[in-house]
């Protein structure tokens, strides 16, 4: 697959901080537009570092990365800004603005993009209602639980319908019922064409989705889905109603 056909492409990427050992070693992968992958692995395997490389927070120590068909090694810092605007990010530590209400935190990407207030209000309210926070519109993040802050962070990341959504443990602070509800939201975004990469320790959720899995182990990317040893049997609940995207079960090209 050429780099112009891939949404995200890594070629022999290595990453180290300072003079320490490599956190990621020889990562090669190619993710198609409209695909949906989970990223799994034990703590310290390099999941967050891999995500930071994808959403342009870090530059690799070696190797090549292309995003939206553009080779990042040849781009100046100012040329990265338009690419970043096409990416939605759910941070593990939320990164909400504490003095803004839940409504204003979620509305922020739309306001930055110049969306008129008359058009954004309905969308923001509807999304906060969908994630179960209709009664928290005016609440500031410090007054909310970790799970509520997580849901605000997710709503903020998806409100502008990004081309690529990167999420670092987006269900880590919510119960199982809300995790499935959020998975349904991600599925709906994927049906509309958003490419998703979701890092998770929730192997049951990843298995339940039926999506391809990228698995990191000691800084190296493993082929195929997580093994039966790592993935508990998913609950015998009704099959999700959200399957059907043409690219959903395609394996990433990993070499």
C-alpha angles and dihedrals in degrees: 000000000000120000089245091061094050127082090204125015130178122187117193092323120184127182132192134163114229112316095331126115120284113279090197125029129198096335112183121172142139123207120194124225110268094023125133121210136173119218115212137173141120123289110286094025092118102258096136091045091052091051091048089055091051095050093045099249090123138030117224121251088227141353131049131285126190126188126189087357095304124119104231095203091072098046125100118228092256089055091059093064096078089049093051090054089062092057127082116202131198106195121208089230093045097229093212119166103252099209093051123083122244088258093052093046091055093042093052098091091050092048091049088052090052098250110165116249091238090061101041100049097073093045094050094047092047093050094047089050090051092055091048100257103109089124094051101060094120098035119113118229097249090062093054133081122253091256092052091049089050091055092049089051090052092048090050091050095051102036094091094047096240122207089231127028120197117189126183109203094328093173097042095106102038134080124255095264092053091044089058091046091053090047087055089052090052090048091053091050090050091052088056090055105267115143111225135199113180123184113208145161088203100102092173091058092048092048092046092055094057090219125141115269130220107204123197121200121176091340095309127111114236125210124251132350127335114280123258087253091061100037117066117214108275118242116273094243127136113294114263114267092215103076122112111087108138094233100039100106099037113123116232115249102254122177 
